[in-house]
Amino acid sequence: MKELEFEQYYTELLERKQRLDKLLPPARRRRRSSRSPEEAFILTLLDVRRWERAVASGKIEVTGPREFKIPD
């Protein structure tokens, strides 16, 4: 089993989390009313385009059908 220094591992993990937080939108409180179908469709398209832009720019690498990684 590989040995790691906890402090170094933890700082690297925090740096990766901060980069991921910059890419993805922040979590917000849930809405009480449901979205209209048109609004839900538009928001889904915006999310898909944001994801495609991140993959195209190299900020996210797709490693499998449901797997990705953030390059160092």
C-alpha positions as CSV (number, residue, x, y, z in Angstrom):
1,M,0.0,0.0,0.0
2,K,1.3,3.5,-0.9
3,E,2.1,5.8,2.0
4,L,1.1,9.4,1.9
5,E,1.8,12.4,4.0
6,F,-1.6,13.6,5.2
7,E,-0.9,17.4,5.1
8,Q,0.4,17.2,1.5
9,Y,-2.5,15.0,0.4
10,Y,-5.0,17.3,2.1
11,T,-3.6,20.5,0.5
12,E,-3.7,18.9,-2.9
13,L,-7.3,17.7,-2.3
14,L,-8.3,21.3,-1.3
15,E,-6.7,22.8,-4.4
16,R,-8.6,20.3,-6.7
17,K,-11.8,21.1,-4.9
18,Q,-11.3,24.8,-5.3
19,R,-10.7,24.3,-9.1
20,L,-13.9,22.2,-9.3
21,D,-15.9,24.8,-7.4
22,K,-14.8,27.4,-9.9
23,L,-16.0,25.2,-12.8
24,L,-19.4,24.2,-11.4
25,P,-22.1,26.5,-10.3
26,P,-22.6,26.9,-6.5
27,A,-25.3,24.8,-4.8
28,R,-28.3,27.0,-3.9
29,R,-31.4,26.5,-1.9
30,R,-34.2,24.5,-3.5
31,R,-37.0,26.4,-5.2
32,R,-40.4,25.9,-3.7
33,S,-42.2,26.2,-7.1
34,S,-41.3,23.9,-10.0
35,R,-39.8,25.3,-13.1
36,S,-41.6,25.7,-16.3
37,P,-40.7,23.1,-19.0
38,E,-39.2,25.8,-21.1
39,E,-37.0,27.1,-18.3
40,A,-35.9,23.6,-17.3
41,F,-35.0,22.8,-21.0
42,I,-32.9,26.0,-21.3
43,L,-31.1,25.4,-18.0
44,T,-30.3,21.9,-19.1
45,L,-28.8,23.2,-22.4
46,L,-26.7,25.7,-20.5
47,D,-25.4,23.0,-18.2
48,V,-24.5,20.8,-21.2
49,R,-22.7,23.6,-23.0
50,R,-20.8,24.6,-19.8
51,W,-19.7,20.9,-19.5
52,E,-18.7,20.7,-23.2
53,R,-16.7,24.0,-22.9
54,A,-14.8,22.6,-19.8
55,V,-14.0,19.4,-21.7
56,A,-12.9,21.2,-24.8
57,S,-10.6,23.6,-22.9
58,G,-9.0,20.7,-21.0
59,K,-10.3,21.7,-17.6
60,I,-12.0,18.3,-17.3
61,E,-10.9,15.0,-18.9
62,V,-13.4,12.3,-19.6
63,T,-11.9,8.9,-18.7
64,G,-14.9,6.7,-19.2
65,P,-18.6,6.7,-19.9
66,R,-19.5,8.1,-16.4
67,E,-16.0,9.0,-15.2
68,F,-14.0,12.2,-15.4
69,K,-10.9,13.7,-13.8
70,I,-9.6,17.2,-13.2
71,P,-6.0,17.3,-14.6
72,D,-3.3,18.5,-12.4
